Amino acid sequence: MTHLYLFWQSFKANFQILSGWITKTMTTARLAVLAPMAAGGWLIAQELQSDLVTIDPIGVPKTLSDSGYTPEVAGYRLRDALNAYAEASAPGDDGARLNLNLDSVAHDDDSLNSNVDLSISAGHELPNIVVPQIGLSLRAIASFIRSALGMTGHAVAGEITGRGNKYALRLRIDGRQVFSSEKETESPDALMTNAAPAVMEVIRPAAYAMARYRERKEEALRKADQIIAKHDPSDINVQWAYLLKGKHALRNDKFVDAQEMFSKAVNSNANSEQPRIQLGVSLLRGSRTAEAIGEFRKVLAIKPRSAVAYNNIGVALATRANLDNRANPNAEIYAAKLTQAVANYEQAIAIEPGYALSYNNRALARAPLGLTDESIADYRSAIDIAPHYMFARWNLAYALKRLRRFEEAIEQYRAAIKYATTNRNRAMLYTSVGDVLWEQAGKSGDLEPAIAEYRRAADLDCYGWAHNNLGRIIEEQGKAQDAATEYEKAISCEPHAEFEENLQRVRPKQEAAAVTTGLTNR
C-alpha cells in the first residue's frame, strides 16, 4: 500500500506540473490537439490510483470454447458474479439501498412517516476488475504501467475442467488456491456464482463481511473487527468495516455506538460521502436533528448533486417540525418548517427524477399543509417508480381512508400487505384494513369482516391496537367479558393509556356479566 501511495503522489504532482507547463506554453490550436491526450493521461492516473484486480483468462474445455464460452468470456462471467455478489452485500432487507423508516404509520392523525435513505452498498467502491482483452485500451496501458512498477494488485486465475457436460472450477488469487468446486455441474455460470464469496473474501473482505451479515451476524462482525485490526486505517475495507459495525448498532437502536463507528469511518476517509450520510442518519435517529443536517450538508460539499443528502435534510426538517409542533403547537410555524422540508425533497427529485423515496416524503410533508391532491399524486408517483414500495402504498391508503374512499384504501392496504417483510408490519396493515371495514360498515352494518381482520393481525404479532380495536367492537356487541380479555391482551403487548381506559370502563360491565352468569348457573 505504501509504495502505491507514494507513487501516486509523485505521479499526480508530476502530472500537475506537466499540465501547467502545457497550459502556459502551448497555443489554443495545439491545446485542442493535446486535450484528448491530457484527458487520457488523467484517466490513466485515476486508474493507477484505484484498487485494481486483474482476472486472467480462465481456462475452459474445448467443448465450452467451441460453443462461445471462451477463456475471456469465463473471466467476464466471474467479474459479473463478483459484481452481483457485491451489489447484494449490504445488511438490510432492501439490499444496497436501505430505507430506514423513522416513524411507522400510526393511528394518530398527526403522525408523519418519514424515510431517510441510508446507502450502505460497497458496490461502487469495489476494485476495478479488469479482464485482459485484445486492444490497447487506457485500462490496458494502466495495467502495463502497474506491471512495470510492480503495482499488480490481486491477480485471479483458474480453469474450468469438464467431463462430458459436467464442469468443475478451480480459482487462484496471486497463485494461492481459494476455490475448488466439490461437485460438478452443467452450468459454468453457477460455478462462478458459487466461487464469488471465496474470491471476494480476499479481494474485498469488507464486502464479504457485509454479505455474511445477512445470515451470520456475529461472524460478520468478527470479520469486521479483524479487518480493522489488520488493515491500514486508510484502506477502504476499514471504512466499510466501521460502516457495517455502525449499521449493526443502528439496527439495535444503539445510537451512541453507531455514531462512534460512523465517525471512525468518516475519519478513515473524510472525502467520502457515504460515512457522513450514515453518521447523519444515526444522529437523526438519536433526535439530534441539527447535527444531522450539518452532516448532510457536508455531504453536499463533497457531492453537490446528492439526492440522498437533500432527501435526508428534508426528513430532518420534517422530523424537527413535528417534534416542535407536538411540544408547542403553532400552525404557522409548523407550515413554514414543513415547506422547508418540501423544498429539499424537490431538490432531490430535480436531481434524481426517479427517486421514489422523495416523492413519498414530499407527500407526507404536503399532507398537513392541506395539499391532499398533491400528496396523493406524489404517493402514486412513488408507486409508479417502485411498485413494491410498501410505505408509499400504506401512506396512500391512509390518505384515501381519510377521504372516505374506502374501497381504494383497502386495495392499497392489501397491496402493502403483499410487499410487507415483517409480521409486525403485516399486523399493523391488517389492523388498518379492519379499521376501514369498521368505519365503512357503520353502526348497523356487518362487523364480522372487520373482526376477521383484527384476529388475523393478532395471530401474526402481539400488536396492541389489533386487540384493542377488536375489544371495542366486541364491547359494542355487549360482550363485556370478551372485550375485557382483548383489552388485557392489548396492554400485555404494549401498555397504552387508551387500552387502560377501555379496560377500566368495561370492568363494571364485566363484573355484572360475571354475576349474571353465576346466577344463571345456579
C-alpha positions as CSV (number, residue, x, y, z in Angstrom):
1,M,0.0,0.0,0.0
2,T,2.8,2.4,1.0
3,H,4.7,2.2,-2.3
4,L,1.5,2.6,-4.3
5,Y,0.5,5.7,-2.3
6,L,4.0,7.3,-2.7
7,F,4.0,6.5,-6.4
8,W,0.6,8.1,-6.8
9,Q,1.6,11.3,-5.0
10,S,4.7,11.6,-7.2
11,F,2.7,10.8,-10.4
12,K,0.0,13.3,-9.6
13,A,2.5,16.0,-8.7
14,N,4.4,15.5,-12.0
15,F,1.2,15.3,-14.0
16,Q,0.0,18.6,-12.5
17,I,3.4,20.3,-13.3
18,L,3.2,18.9,-16.9
19,S,-0.4,20.1,-17.3
20,G,0.6,23.6,-16.0
21,W,3.5,23.8,-18.5
22,I,1.2,22.7,-21.4
23,T,-1.3,25.4,-20.4
24,K,1.4,28.2,-20.3
25,T,3.4,27.3,-23.4
26,M,1.0,25.8,-26.0
27,T,-1.3,27.7,-28.3
28,T,-5.0,27.2,-28.3
29,A,-4.8,25.2,-31.5
30,R,-2.1,22.9,-30.1
31,L,-4.2,22.5,-26.9
32,A,-7.1,21.3,-28.9
33,V,-4.9,18.6,-30.3
34,L,-3.3,17.7,-26.9
35,A,-6.6,17.9,-24.9
36,P,-7.6,14.3,-25.6
37,M,-4.0,13.2,-24.7
38,A,-4.1,15.1,-21.5
39,A,-7.6,13.7,-20.6
40,G,-6.3,10.2,-21.4
41,G,-3.3,10.7,-19.1
42,W,-5.5,11.9,-16.3
43,L,-7.8,8.8,-16.7
44,I,-4.7,6.6,-16.6
45,A,-3.6,8.3,-13.4
46,Q,-7.0,7.7,-11.9
47,E,-6.8,4.1,-12.9
48,L,-3.4,3.7,-11.2
49,Q,-4.9,5.2,-8.0
50,S,-7.7,2.6,-8.0
51,D,-7.6,-0.8,-6.2
52,L,-7.2,-3.0,-9.3
53,V,-8.0,-6.7,-9.5
54,T,-7.0,-8.5,-12.7
55,I,-8.8,-11.6,-13.9
56,D,-6.7,-13.6,-16.2
57,P,-8.5,-15.5,-18.9
58,I,-9.8,-18.7,-17.3
59,G,-9.0,-21.9,-19.0
60,V,-12.0,-23.8,-20.3
61,P,-12.5,-27.2,-22.0
62,K,-12.6,-27.2,-25.8
63,T,-16.3,-28.0,-25.8
64,L,-17.1,-24.8,-24.0
65,S,-14.7,-22.7,-26.0
66,D,-16.2,-24.1,-29.3
67,S,-19.7,-23.0,-28.0
68,G,-18.6,-19.5,-27.4
69,Y,-17.7,-19.8,-23.7
70,T,-14.1,-18.8,-24.3
71,P,-11.5,-18.2,-21.6
72,E,-12.1,-14.4,-21.9
73,V,-15.9,-14.9,-21.6
74,A,-15.3,-17.0,-18.5
75,G,-13.3,-14.2,-17.0
76,Y,-16.1,-11.7,-17.7
77,R,-18.6,-14.1,-16.1
78,L,-16.6,-14.3,-13.0
79,R,-16.4,-10.5,-12.9
80,D,-20.2,-10.3,-13.3
81,A,-20.6,-12.8,-10.4
82,L,-18.4,-10.7,-8.2
83,N,-20.3,-7.6,-9.0
84,A,-23.7,-9.3,-8.3
85,Y,-22.3,-10.6,-5.0
86,A,-21.1,-7.1,-4.0
87,E,-24.4,-5.4,-5.0
88,A,-26.3,-7.7,-2.7
89,S,-23.8,-7.5,0.1
90,A,-25.3,-4.7,2.3
91,P,-27.1,-5.6,5.5
92,G,-30.8,-5.0,5.5
93,D,-33.8,-6.3,3.6
94,D,-33.5,-3.8,0.8
95,G,-30.1,-4.6,-0.4
96,A,-27.8,-1.9,-1.5
97,R,-30.1,1.0,-0.7
98,L,-31.8,0.6,2.6
99,N,-34.7,2.8,3.6
100,L,-34.9,3.5,7.3
101,N,-38.5,4.1,8.4
102,L,-38.3,6.7,11.3
103,D,-42.0,6.6,12.3
104,S,-44.3,3.8,11.3
105,V,-47.8,4.8,10.1
106,A,-49.7,5.1,13.4
107,H,-53.4,5.6,14.2
108,D,-52.5,9.2,15.2
109,D,-53.7,11.7,12.5
110,D,-50.7,13.9,13.3
111,S,-48.2,11.2,12.5
112,L,-45.6,11.8,9.8
113,N,-44.0,8.7,8.4
114,S,-40.6,9.8,7.0
115,N,-37.9,7.8,5.4
116,V,-34.2,8.5,5.1
117,D,-32.0,7.0,2.6
118,L,-29.1,5.1,4.1
119,S,-27.0,3.7,1.3
120,I,-24.6,1.1,2.6
121,S,-23.6,-0.7,-0.6
122,A,-19.9,-1.0,-1.2
123,G,-20.7,-1.7,-4.9
124,H,-19.3,1.5,-6.3
125,E,-16.3,1.3,-4.1
126,L,-15.3,-2.2,-5.3
127,P,-12.0,-2.5,-7.1
128,N,-12.0,-2.1,-10.9
129,I,-11.9,-5.7,-12.2
130,V,-10.0,-6.0,-15.5
131,V,-10.3,-8.9,-17.8
132,P,-7.4,-8.8,-20.3
133,Q,-8.6,-8.4,-23.9
134,I,-7.2,-7.7,-27.3
135,G,-6.7,-4.0,-28.0
136,L,-4.7,-1.1,-26.4
137,S,-7.3,0.5,-24.1
138,L,-6.4,3.1,-21.4
139,R,-7.0,0.4,-18.8
140,A,-4.6,-1.9,-20.6
141,I,-2.0,0.9,-20.6
142,A,-2.5,1.4,-16.9
143,S,-2.2,-2.4,-16.3
144,F,1.1,-2.3,-18.2
145,I,2.4,0.5,-16.0
146,R,1.3,-1.3,-12.9
147,S,3.2,-4.4,-14.0
148,A,6.3,-2.4,-14.9
149,L,6.3,-0.8,-11.4
150,G,5.3,-3.9,-9.5
151,M,1.9,-2.5,-8.7
152,T,0.0,-5.6,-9.7
153,G,-2.8,-5.7,-7.1
154,H,-4.6,-9.0,-7.0
155,A,-4.4,-11.4,-9.9
156,V,-7.1,-14.0,-10.3
157,A,-6.5,-17.1,-12.4
158,G,-8.1,-20.5,-12.8
159,E,-9.6,-23.1,-15.0
160,I,-12.8,-24.9,-15.7
161,T,-12.4,-28.6,-16.1
162,G,-15.1,-30.9,-17.6
163,R,-16.2,-34.4,-18.3
164,G,-19.0,-34.7,-20.8
165,N,-21.4,-31.9,-19.9
166,K,-20.3,-31.6,-16.3
167,Y,-17.9,-28.9,-15.1
168,A,-15.8,-28.0,-12.1
169,L,-13.9,-24.9,-11.3
170,R,-10.6,-24.0,-9.5
171,L,-9.5,-20.4,-8.8
172,R,-6.3,-18.9,-7.5
173,I,-5.5,-15.4,-6.3
174,D,-1.9,-14.4,-6.5
175,G,-1.0,-18.1,-7.0
176,R,-2.9,-19.3,-4.0
177,Q,-5.9,-21.6,-4.5
178,V,-9.0,-20.0,-3.0
179,F,-11.8,-22.1,-4.5
180,S,-12.3,-25.6,-5.8
181,S,-15.8,-26.9,-6.6
182,E,-16.6,-30.1,-4.9
183,K,-19.4,-31.1,-7.2
184,E,-19.6,-30.9,-11.0
185,T,-22.4,-29.0,-12.6
186,E,-23.8,-28.4,-16.1
187,S,-23.7,-24.6,-15.6
188,P,-20.3,-22.8,-15.7
189,D,-22.1,-19.6,-14.6
190,A,-23.3,-21.4,-11.4
191,L,-19.7,-22.2,-10.6
192,M,-18.8,-18.5,-10.9
193,T,-21.6,-17.6,-8.5
194,N,-20.5,-20.2,-6.0
195,A,-16.9,-19.0,-6.2
196,A,-17.7,-15.3,-5.7
197,P,-17.7,-15.4,-1.9
198,A,-14.3,-17.0,-1.7
199,V,-12.8,-14.6,-4.2
200,M,-14.5,-11.6,-2.5
201,E,-13.1,-12.5,0.9
202,V,-9.6,-12.0,-0.5
203,I,-10.0,-9.0,-2.8
204,R,-12.5,-7.1,-0.7
205,P,-13.0,-8.6,2.8
206,A,-15.4,-5.8,3.9
207,A,-17.9,-6.7,1.1
208,Y,-17.6,-10.3,2.1
209,A,-18.3,-9.4,5.7
210,M,-21.4,-7.4,4.7
211,A,-22.7,-10.4,2.7
212,R,-22.2,-12.7,5.7
213,Y,-24.1,-10.3,7.9
214,R,-27.3,-11.3,6.3
215,E,-27.2,-14.8,7.7
216,R,-24.4,-14.9,10.3
217,K,-24.3,-11.5,12.0
218,E,-21.8,-12.4,14.8
219,E,-19.4,-14.0,12.3
220,A,-19.6,-10.9,10.1
221,L,-18.9,-8.6,13.0
222,R,-15.9,-10.6,14.0
223,K,-14.7,-10.3,10.4
224,A,-15.1,-6.5,10.6
225,D,-13.0,-6.4,13.8
226,Q,-10.3,-8.4,12.0
227,I,-10.3,-6.1,9.1
228,I,-10.0,-3.0,11.4
229,A,-7.1,-4.7,13.3
230,K,-5.1,-5.9,10.3
231,H,-5.5,-3.2,7.6
232,D,-4.2,0.3,7.3
233,P,-6.7,2.9,8.6
234,S,-6.9,4.5,5.2
235,D,-7.9,1.2,3.5
236,I,-11.4,1.3,2.0
237,N,-12.1,-2.1,3.7
238,V,-11.6,-0.5,7.1
239,Q,-14.1,2.3,6.3
240,W,-16.7,-0.3,5.3
241,A,-15.9,-2.5,8.3
242,Y,-16.8,0.5,10.5
243,L,-19.9,1.2,8.4
244,L,-21.0,-2.4,9.0
245,K,-20.5,-2.2,12.8
246,G,-22.3,1.2,12.8
247,K,-25.2,-0.2,10.8
248,H,-25.5,-3.1,13.3
249,A,-25.6,-0.7,16.2
250,L,-28.2,1.4,14.4
251,R,-30.4,-1.6,13.8
252,N,-30.4,-2.2,17.6
253,D,-31.1,1.4,18.4
254,K,-27.7,1.9,20.0
255,F,-27.3,5.4,18.6
256,V,-24.2,6.4,20.5
257,D,-22.3,3.3,19.4
258,A,-23.5,3.9,15.8
259,Q,-22.3,7.5,15.9
260,E,-18.9,6.3,17.2
261,M,-18.5,3.7,14.4
262,F,-19.7,6.1,11.6
263,S,-17.4,8.9,13.0
264,K,-14.4,6.5,12.7
265,A,-15.5,5.7,9.1
266,V,-15.5,9.4,8.4
267,N,-12.0,9.8,9.9
268,S,-10.7,7.0,7.6
269,N,-11.8,8.9,4.5
270,A,-13.1,12.5,5.1
271,N,-13.8,12.9,1.4
272,S,-16.2,10.0,1.1
273,E,-19.9,11.0,1.3
274,Q,-21.2,7.6,2.5
275,P,-19.9,7.6,6.1
276,R,-21.2,11.1,6.5
277,I,-24.7,10.1,5.3
278,Q,-24.8,7.3,7.8
279,L,-23.4,9.4,10.6
280,G,-26.2,11.9,9.8
281,V,-28.8,9.1,9.9
282,S,-27.6,7.9,13.3
283,L,-27.7,11.5,14.7
284,L,-31.2,11.9,13.3
285,R,-32.3,8.6,14.8
286,G,-31.0,9.9,18.1
287,S,-33.1,13.1,17.7
288,R,-30.0,15.3,17.1
289,T,-31.6,16.8,14.0
290,A,-29.4,20.0,13.8
291,E,-26.2,17.9,13.9
292,A,-27.7,15.5,11.4
293,I,-28.4,18.4,9.0
294,G,-24.9,19.5,9.4
295,E,-23.5,16.1,8.3
296,F,-25.8,16.0,5.3
297,R,-24.7,19.5,4.3
298,K,-21.1,18.2,4.4
299,V,-22.2,15.5,2.0
300,L,-23.3,18.2,-0.4
301,A,-20.0,19.9,-0.1
302,I,-18.4,16.7,-1.3
303,K,-21.1,15.8,-3.8
304,P,-23.3,18.9,-4.6
305,R,-25.8,16.8,-6.6
306,S,-26.6,14.3,-3.9
307,A,-30.3,13.5,-4.0
308,V,-29.8,11.3,-0.9
309,A,-28.4,14.3,1.1
310,Y,-31.3,16.6,0.1
311,N,-33.8,13.9,0.9
312,N,-32.3,13.3,4.3
313,I,-32.2,17.1,5.1
314,G,-35.9,17.2,4.3
315,V,-36.5,14.3,6.7
316,A,-34.6,16.0,9.4
317,L,-36.5,19.3,8.9
318,A,-39.9,17.4,8.9
319,T,-38.9,15.4,12.0
320,R,-38.0,18.6,13.8
321,A,-41.2,20.3,12.7
322,N,-43.3,17.5,14.1
323,L,-41.4,17.3,17.4
324,D,-41.7,21.1,17.9
325,N,-45.4,21.2,16.9
326,R,-46.3,18.5,19.3
327,A,-44.5,20.3,22.1
328,N,-45.7,23.8,21.2
329,P,-48.5,23.7,18.6
330,N,-48.3,26.7,16.2
331,A,-49.9,26.2,12.7
332,E,-48.0,29.0,11.0
333,I,-44.5,28.0,12.2
334,Y,-45.3,24.3,11.6
335,A,-46.3,25.1,8.0
336,A,-43.2,27.1,7.4
337,K,-40.9,24.3,8.6
338,L,-42.7,21.7,6.5
339,T,-42.4,24.0,3.5
340,Q,-38.6,24.0,4.0
341,A,-38.7,20.2,4.1
342,V,-40.7,20.1,0.8
343,A,-38.1,22.4,-0.8
344,N,-35.4,19.9,0.0
345,Y,-37.4,16.9,-1.3
346,E,-37.9,18.9,-4.5
347,Q,-34.2,19.4,-4.9
348,A,-33.7,15.7,-4.5
349,I,-36.4,15.0,-7.2
350,A,-34.9,17.5,-9.5
351,I,-31.5,15.8,-9.3
352,E,-33.0,12.3,-9.5
353,P,-36.5,12.3,-11.0
354,G,-36.8,8.5,-10.4
355,Y,-36.2,8.8,-6.7
356,A,-39.3,7.2,-5.2
357,L,-38.4,7.9,-1.6
358,S,-38.5,11.7,-2.0
359,Y,-41.9,11.6,-3.7
360,N,-43.3,9.7,-0.7
361,N,-41.6,12.1,1.7
362,R,-42.8,15.2,-0.1
363,A,-46.4,13.8,0.1
364,L,-46.1,13.3,3.8
365,A,-44.9,16.9,4.3
366,R,-47.6,18.2,1.9
367,A,-50.5,16.5,3.6
368,P,-50.5,18.6,6.8
369,L,-50.3,21.7,4.6
370,G,-53.7,20.8,3.2
371,L,-52.3,19.8,-0.2
372,T,-54.2,16.5,-0.3
373,D,-54.5,16.0,-4.0
374,E,-50.8,16.8,-4.5
375,S,-49.9,14.3,-1.7
376,I,-51.9,11.5,-3.4
377,A,-50.3,12.3,-6.7
378,D,-46.9,12.0,-5.1
379,Y,-47.7,8.7,-3.5
380,R,-48.8,7.4,-6.9
381,S,-45.6,8.7,-8.5
382,A,-43.6,6.8,-5.9
383,I,-45.6,3.6,-6.6
384,D,-45.2,4.0,-10.3
385,I,-41.4,4.2,-9.9
386,A,-41.3,1.4,-7.3
387,P,-44.4,-0.8,-7.3
388,H,-43.1,-2.8,-4.3
389,Y,-42.7,0.3,-2.2
390,M,-44.8,-0.8,0.8
391,F,-44.7,2.5,2.7
392,A,-45.9,4.6,-0.3
393,R,-48.9,2.2,-0.7
394,W,-49.5,2.3,3.1
395,N,-49.5,6.1,3.2
396,L,-51.7,6.3,0.1
397,A,-54.2,4.0,1.7
398,Y,-54.3,6.2,4.8
399,A,-54.9,9.3,2.7
400,L,-57.7,7.6,0.8
401,K,-59.3,6.4,4.0
402,R,-59.4,10.0,5.3
403,L,-61.2,10.9,2.1
404,R,-63.7,8.0,2.8
405,R,-62.6,6.4,-0.4
406,F,-62.8,3.1,1.4
407,E,-62.6,0.6,-1.5
408,E,-59.5,2.3,-2.9
409,A,-57.9,2.4,0.6
410,I,-58.5,-1.3,1.1
411,E,-57.0,-2.1,-2.2
412,Q,-53.8,-0.2,-1.3
413,Y,-53.6,-1.7,2.2
414,R,-53.9,-5.2,0.6
415,A,-51.1,-4.4,-1.8
416,A,-48.9,-3.1,1.0
417,I,-49.5,-6.4,2.9
418,K,-48.3,-8.3,-0.1
419,Y,-45.0,-6.4,0.0
420,A,-44.5,-6.3,3.8
421,T,-41.4,-8.1,5.0
422,T,-42.2,-8.4,8.8
423,N,-45.1,-9.8,10.8
424,R,-45.3,-6.5,12.7
425,N,-45.9,-4.5,9.6
426,R,-48.4,-7.1,8.3
427,A,-50.3,-7.0,11.7
428,M,-50.4,-3.2,11.5
429,L,-51.7,-3.3,7.9
430,Y,-54.4,-5.9,8.7
431,T,-55.5,-3.7,11.6
432,S,-55.8,-0.8,9.3
433,V,-57.9,-2.8,6.9
434,G,-60.1,-3.7,9.9
435,D,-60.4,0.0,10.8
436,V,-61.6,0.8,7.2
437,L,-64.1,-2.1,7.2
438,W,-65.4,-1.0,10.6
439,E,-65.9,2.6,9.5
440,Q,-67.4,1.5,6.2
441,A,-69.9,-0.7,8.0
442,G,-71.1,1.9,10.4
443,K,-73.2,1.3,13.5
444,S,-75.8,-1.1,11.9
445,G,-73.5,-2.8,9.3
446,D,-71.9,-6.2,9.3
447,L,-68.8,-6.1,11.6
448,E,-67.6,-9.6,11.0
449,P,-65.2,-8.7,8.2
450,A,-63.5,-6.1,10.4
451,I,-63.4,-8.7,13.3
452,A,-61.7,-11.2,11.0
453,E,-59.0,-8.7,10.0
454,Y,-58.3,-7.8,13.7
455,R,-58.0,-11.5,14.5
456,R,-55.7,-12.1,11.6
457,A,-53.5,-9.2,12.8
458,A,-53.5,-10.6,16.4
459,D,-52.5,-14.0,15.2
460,L,-49.5,-12.6,13.3
461,D,-48.0,-10.4,16.1
462,C,-48.6,-9.2,19.6
463,Y,-49.9,-5.9,18.3
464,G,-51.9,-3.9,20.9
465,W,-54.1,-1.9,18.5
466,A,-55.4,-5.1,16.9
467,H,-56.6,-6.4,20.3
468,N,-57.8,-3.0,21.4
469,N,-59.9,-2.4,18.3
470,L,-61.3,-5.9,18.4
471,G,-62.2,-5.3,22.1
472,R,-64.1,-2.2,21.2
473,I,-66.2,-3.9,18.6
474,I,-66.9,-6.8,20.9
475,E,-67.8,-4.4,23.7
476,E,-70.3,-2.7,21.3
477,Q,-71.8,-6.1,20.8
478,G,-72.5,-6.4,24.5
479,K,-69.8,-9.0,25.3
480,A,-68.1,-7.3,28.2
481,Q,-66.0,-10.3,29.4
482,D,-64.6,-11.0,25.9
483,A,-63.9,-7.3,25.4
484,A,-62.0,-7.1,28.7
485,T,-59.9,-10.1,27.7
486,E,-58.9,-8.3,24.5
487,Y,-58.0,-5.1,26.3
488,E,-55.9,-7.1,28.7
489,K,-54.1,-8.7,25.8
490,A,-53.6,-5.2,24.3
491,I,-51.9,-4.0,27.5
492,S,-49.7,-7.1,27.7
493,C,-48.5,-6.4,24.1
494,E,-47.7,-2.7,24.6
495,P,-49.0,-0.6,27.6
496,H,-51.0,2.4,26.3
497,A,-53.3,4.9,28.1
498,E,-56.2,4.2,25.8
499,F,-56.0,0.5,26.4
500,E,-56.1,1.1,30.2
501,E,-59.0,3.4,29.9
502,N,-61.0,0.9,27.9
503,L,-60.3,-1.8,30.3
504,Q,-61.4,0.3,33.3
505,R,-64.5,1.3,31.5
506,V,-65.6,-2.3,30.8
507,R,-64.7,-3.6,34.2
508,P,-68.1,-2.9,35.8
509,K,-69.9,-4.5,32.8
510,Q,-67.5,-7.5,33.1
511,E,-68.3,-7.9,36.8
512,A,-72.0,-7.5,36.3
513,A,-71.9,-10.1,33.5
514,A,-70.0,-12.5,35.8
515,V,-72.7,-12.1,38.5
516,T,-75.4,-12.7,36.0
517,T,-73.7,-15.8,34.7
518,G,-73.3,-17.1,38.2
519,L,-77.0,-16.6,39.0
520,T,-78.0,-18.3,35.8
521,N,-75.8,-21.3,36.5
522,R,-77.5,-21.7,39.9
